[in-house]
Amino acid sequence: MSELTIREIDQDEEFSEWLSDVLHDEARTTGRAFQSKDHHLVLANEIGDWIGGLRYALRGGVAHLMELVVVAEERHQGHAHRLLAAFEEHAGLSGAHLVEFWTQDLRSEALMAAFGWRRVLERPRYIGEETWYLLEKELPPMVADHTDPDEVQSWE
């Protein structure tokens, strides 16, 4: 038997592509879609500078919001609301029936509650030994109009 090694690598496009292909083949063979796909939404100002954005993963009809940020000098202008609304819209148009977000910051819960999100789980001693909260929202069924989510609305 040949020598095997396991090592951690940084993000690598070639490995990512290989892993994606293997997972795709596995999903086709088993009929189960386990593959996760990362998506990014960026908020830019009138001159094109990035002032905020978010990253989410979509897997099996669930969109998991991983990060949402607005640069400090642009906060308190409703940009986080715009990004959250755009996330829900893009996730729904991409086939998600549920959106979720883990946070340790209860200020996030208040913001998201205004959009119909609710806390479903509290997990003590989680990441960084802190208490984290899982928030979620069920999305209404979207009409299958095959609209490209990137062309839906500019959220200005």
ABEGO torsion letter per residue (X at the ends): XBBBBBBBBBBBAAAAAAAAAAAAAAAAAAGBBABBBBBBBBBBBAAGBBABEBBBBBBGGBBBBABBBBBAAABGAGAAAAAAAAAAAAAAAAGBABBBBBBABAAAAAAAAAAGBBBABBBBGBBGGBBBBBBBBBBBBBBBAGBBAAAABAGX
